[in-house]
Amino acid sequence: MAALKNHQLAGAGFGNEIEWRKVRYDFAKDAGATGALDILTADGACIITHAHARVVTACTSGGSATLKYGPTADDDRFMNTTQGAVASLTLEAAIIPPALEGAPNVLPVPFAMASGGKIIQTIGTAALTAGVVEYTFGIIKV
Protein backbone atom coordinates (compact mmCIF):
# COMPACT_ATOMS: atom_id res chain seq x y z
CA MET A 1 0.00 0.00 0.00
CA ALA A 2 1.21 3.52 -0.69
CA ALA A 3 1.96 5.88 2.19
CA LEU A 4 1.72 9.58 2.90
CA LYS A 5 4.98 11.42 2.16
CA ASN A 6 5.13 12.22 5.88
CA HIS A 7 4.37 8.60 6.97
CA GLN A 8 5.91 7.69 10.35
CA LEU A 9 6.81 4.66 12.43
CA ALA A 10 5.67 4.23 16.02
CA GLY A 11 6.22 1.71 18.77
CA ALA A 12 9.56 0.05 19.48
CA GLY A 13 11.55 3.19 20.21
CA PHE A 14 9.13 4.56 22.76
CA GLY A 15 9.90 4.76 26.47
CA ASN A 16 7.55 4.53 29.39
CA GLU A 17 5.77 7.77 28.52
CA ILE A 18 3.42 9.12 25.89
CA GLU A 19 5.18 10.14 22.69
CA TRP A 20 3.43 12.42 20.24
CA ARG A 21 3.49 11.94 16.48
CA LYS A 22 2.08 14.41 13.97
CA VAL A 23 1.59 13.28 10.41
CA ARG A 24 0.28 15.48 7.60
CA TYR A 25 -1.76 14.61 4.57
CA ASP A 26 -0.85 17.33 2.05
CA PHE A 27 -2.65 17.40 -1.29
CA ALA A 28 0.38 19.06 -2.92
CA LYS A 29 2.62 16.12 -1.92
CA ASP A 30 0.21 13.17 -1.62
CA ALA A 31 -2.35 14.00 -4.36
CA GLY A 32 -6.06 13.53 -3.83
CA ALA A 33 -7.08 10.34 -5.64
CA THR A 34 -9.61 8.06 -3.99
CA GLY A 35 -8.08 5.17 -2.08
CA ALA A 36 -6.07 4.45 1.05
CA LEU A 37 -2.69 5.73 2.19
CA ASP A 38 -0.68 4.65 5.25
CA ILE A 39 -0.43 7.32 7.94
CA LEU A 40 1.39 5.45 10.70
CA THR A 41 2.98 2.00 11.03
CA ALA A 42 3.78 0.39 14.39
CA ASP A 43 7.36 -0.91 14.49
CA GLY A 44 6.58 -2.61 17.80
CA ALA A 45 3.54 -3.23 19.97
CA CYS A 46 2.05 0.05 21.18
CA ILE A 47 -1.13 1.68 22.40
CA ILE A 48 -2.61 4.77 20.80
CA THR A 49 -3.90 6.79 23.73
CA HIS A 50 -4.98 9.90 21.82
CA ALA A 51 -5.98 10.67 18.23
CA HIS A 52 -7.40 13.72 16.52
CA ALA A 53 -7.24 15.51 13.18
CA ARG A 54 -6.96 19.22 12.41
CA VAL A 55 -7.61 20.79 9.03
CA VAL A 56 -4.69 23.11 8.24
CA THR A 57 -5.84 24.00 4.71
CA ALA A 58 -9.50 23.53 3.77
CA CYS A 59 -10.20 20.44 1.71
CA THR A 60 -12.00 20.83 -1.61
CA SER A 61 -13.37 18.46 -4.19
CA GLY A 62 -15.09 18.57 -7.56
CA GLY A 63 -17.60 16.12 -6.04
CA SER A 64 -18.65 14.94 -2.61
CA ALA A 65 -15.30 13.64 -1.34
CA THR A 66 -15.06 11.99 2.06
CA LEU A 67 -12.09 11.37 4.29
CA LYS A 68 -11.80 8.79 7.07
CA TYR A 69 -8.95 7.30 9.08
CA GLY A 70 -8.30 4.47 11.47
CA PRO A 71 -6.60 1.08 11.71
CA THR A 72 -6.71 -1.05 8.57
CA ALA A 73 -9.43 -3.37 9.89
CA ASP A 74 -11.57 -0.48 11.23
CA ASP A 75 -10.64 2.38 8.92
CA ASP A 76 -13.21 4.86 10.23
CA ARG A 77 -12.45 4.32 13.93
CA PHE A 78 -10.90 7.79 14.44
CA MET A 79 -12.88 9.77 11.82
CA ASN A 80 -15.93 8.53 9.93
CA THR A 81 -17.23 9.72 6.56
CA THR A 82 -19.88 11.93 8.18
CA GLN A 83 -17.19 13.83 10.09
CA GLY A 84 -14.90 13.67 7.07
CA ALA A 85 -17.37 14.98 4.47
CA VAL A 86 -15.57 17.61 2.40
CA ALA A 87 -18.06 20.28 3.52
CA SER A 88 -16.90 19.67 7.13
CA LEU A 89 -13.19 19.83 6.34
CA THR A 90 -12.94 23.60 6.66
CA LEU A 91 -9.95 25.66 7.79
CA GLU A 92 -9.00 24.89 11.41
CA ALA A 93 -11.72 22.26 11.87
CA ALA A 94 -10.74 19.90 14.70
CA ILE A 95 -12.08 16.37 14.45
CA ILE A 96 -12.11 14.13 17.50
CA PRO A 97 -12.86 10.41 17.26
CA PRO A 98 -16.56 9.49 17.27
CA ALA A 99 -18.09 7.16 19.85
CA LEU A 100 -17.93 3.52 18.78
CA GLU A 101 -20.95 2.45 16.76
CA GLY A 102 -23.53 0.77 18.98
CA ALA A 103 -21.81 2.05 22.12
CA PRO A 104 -22.50 5.81 22.32
CA ASN A 105 -20.47 6.40 25.48
CA VAL A 106 -17.41 4.39 24.42
CA LEU A 107 -14.52 6.21 22.76
CA PRO A 108 -12.23 4.47 20.25
CA VAL A 109 -9.06 5.14 22.25
CA PRO A 110 -7.01 3.69 23.79
CA PHE A 111 -6.36 1.33 20.91
CA ALA A 112 -3.71 -1.43 20.96
CA MET A 113 -1.62 -2.01 17.84
CA ALA A 114 0.62 -4.98 17.19
CA SER A 115 3.95 -4.58 15.45
CA GLY A 116 3.26 -3.93 11.78
CA GLY A 117 -0.21 -2.53 12.46
CA LYS A 118 -1.18 0.46 10.36
CA ILE A 119 -3.33 3.55 10.63
CA ILE A 120 -4.64 4.50 7.19
CA GLN A 121 -6.42 7.45 5.61
CA THR A 122 -9.04 6.73 2.96
CA ILE A 123 -10.39 9.25 0.45
CA GLY A 124 -13.75 8.08 -0.86
CA THR A 125 -16.67 8.99 -3.16
CA ALA A 126 -14.68 11.59 -5.15
CA ALA A 127 -11.11 12.88 -5.34
CA LEU A 128 -9.89 15.83 -3.29
CA THR A 129 -8.58 18.85 -5.21
CA ALA A 130 -6.87 20.61 -2.27
CA GLY A 131 -6.29 20.32 1.45
CA VAL A 132 -3.92 19.69 4.32
CA VAL A 133 -4.96 17.60 7.33
CA GLU A 134 -2.70 17.08 10.33
CA TYR A 135 -3.17 13.88 12.33
CA THR A 136 -1.90 13.81 15.93
CA PHE A 137 -1.37 10.60 17.91
CA GLY A 138 -0.35 9.96 21.52
CA ILE A 139 1.44 6.60 21.66
CA ILE A 140 3.04 4.46 24.37
CA LYS A 141 5.16 1.34 24.00
CA VAL A 142 3.81 -1.88 25.48
C-alpha positions as CSV (number, residue, x, y, z in Angstrom):
1,M,0.0,0.0,0.0
2,A,1.2,3.5,-0.7
3,A,2.0,5.9,2.2
4,L,1.7,9.6,2.9
5,K,5.0,11.4,2.2
6,N,5.1,12.2,5.9
7,H,4.4,8.6,7.0
8,Q,5.9,7.7,10.3
9,L,6.8,4.7,12.4
10,A,5.7,4.2,16.0
11,G,6.2,1.7,18.8
12,A,9.6,0.0,19.5
13,G,11.6,3.2,20.2
14,F,9.1,4.6,22.8
15,G,9.9,4.8,26.5
16,N,7.5,4.5,29.4
17,E,5.8,7.8,28.5
18,I,3.4,9.1,25.9
19,E,5.2,10.1,22.7
20,W,3.4,12.4,20.2
21,R,3.5,11.9,16.5
22,K,2.1,14.4,14.0
23,V,1.6,13.3,10.4
24,R,0.3,15.5,7.6
25,Y,-1.8,14.6,4.6
26,D,-0.8,17.3,2.1
27,F,-2.6,17.4,-1.3
28,A,0.4,19.1,-2.9
29,K,2.6,16.1,-1.9
30,D,0.2,13.2,-1.6
31,A,-2.3,14.0,-4.4
32,G,-6.1,13.5,-3.8
33,A,-7.1,10.3,-5.6
34,T,-9.6,8.1,-4.0
35,G,-8.1,5.2,-2.1
36,A,-6.1,4.4,1.1
37,L,-2.7,5.7,2.2
38,D,-0.7,4.6,5.2
39,I,-0.4,7.3,7.9
40,L,1.4,5.4,10.7
41,T,3.0,2.0,11.0
42,A,3.8,0.4,14.4
43,D,7.4,-0.9,14.5
44,G,6.6,-2.6,17.8
45,A,3.5,-3.2,20.0
46,C,2.1,0.1,21.2
47,I,-1.1,1.7,22.4
48,I,-2.6,4.8,20.8
49,T,-3.9,6.8,23.7
50,H,-5.0,9.9,21.8
51,A,-6.0,10.7,18.2
52,H,-7.4,13.7,16.5
53,A,-7.2,15.5,13.2
54,R,-7.0,19.2,12.4
55,V,-7.6,20.8,9.0
56,V,-4.7,23.1,8.2
57,T,-5.8,24.0,4.7
58,A,-9.5,23.5,3.8
59,C,-10.2,20.4,1.7
60,T,-12.0,20.8,-1.6
61,S,-13.4,18.5,-4.2
62,G,-15.1,18.6,-7.6
63,G,-17.6,16.1,-6.0
64,S,-18.6,14.9,-2.6
65,A,-15.3,13.6,-1.3
66,T,-15.1,12.0,2.1
67,L,-12.1,11.4,4.3
68,K,-11.8,8.8,7.1
69,Y,-8.9,7.3,9.1
70,G,-8.3,4.5,11.5
71,P,-6.6,1.1,11.7
72,T,-6.7,-1.1,8.6
73,A,-9.4,-3.4,9.9
74,D,-11.6,-0.5,11.2
75,D,-10.6,2.4,8.9
76,D,-13.2,4.9,10.2
77,R,-12.5,4.3,13.9
78,F,-10.9,7.8,14.4
79,M,-12.9,9.8,11.8
80,N,-15.9,8.5,9.9
81,T,-17.2,9.7,6.6
82,T,-19.9,11.9,8.2
83,Q,-17.2,13.8,10.1
84,G,-14.9,13.7,7.1
85,A,-17.4,15.0,4.5
86,V,-15.6,17.6,2.4
87,A,-18.1,20.3,3.5
88,S,-16.9,19.7,7.1
89,L,-13.2,19.8,6.3
90,T,-12.9,23.6,6.7
91,L,-9.9,25.7,7.8
92,E,-9.0,24.9,11.4
93,A,-11.7,22.3,11.9
94,A,-10.7,19.9,14.7
95,I,-12.1,16.4,14.4
96,I,-12.1,14.1,17.5
97,P,-12.9,10.4,17.3
98,P,-16.6,9.5,17.3
99,A,-18.1,7.2,19.8
100,L,-17.9,3.5,18.8
101,E,-20.9,2.5,16.8
102,G,-23.5,0.8,19.0
103,A,-21.8,2.0,22.1
104,P,-22.5,5.8,22.3
105,N,-20.5,6.4,25.5
106,V,-17.4,4.4,24.4
107,L,-14.5,6.2,22.8
108,P,-12.2,4.5,20.2
109,V,-9.1,5.1,22.2
110,P,-7.0,3.7,23.8
111,F,-6.4,1.3,20.9
112,A,-3.7,-1.4,21.0
113,M,-1.6,-2.0,17.8
114,A,0.6,-5.0,17.2
115,S,3.9,-4.6,15.5
116,G,3.3,-3.9,11.8
117,G,-0.2,-2.5,12.5
118,K,-1.2,0.5,10.4
119,I,-3.3,3.5,10.6
120,I,-4.6,4.5,7.2
121,Q,-6.4,7.4,5.6
122,T,-9.0,6.7,3.0
123,I,-10.4,9.2,0.5
124,G,-13.7,8.1,-0.9
125,T,-16.7,9.0,-3.2
126,A,-14.7,11.6,-5.2
127,A,-11.1,12.9,-5.3
128,L,-9.9,15.8,-3.3
129,T,-8.6,18.8,-5.2
130,A,-6.9,20.6,-2.3
131,G,-6.3,20.3,1.4
132,V,-3.9,19.7,4.3
133,V,-5.0,17.6,7.3
134,E,-2.7,17.1,10.3
135,Y,-3.2,13.9,12.3
136,T,-1.9,13.8,15.9
137,F,-1.4,10.6,17.9
138,G,-0.4,10.0,21.5
139,I,1.4,6.6,21.7
140,I,3.0,4.5,24.4
141,K,5.2,1.3,24.0
142,V,3.8,-1.9,25.5
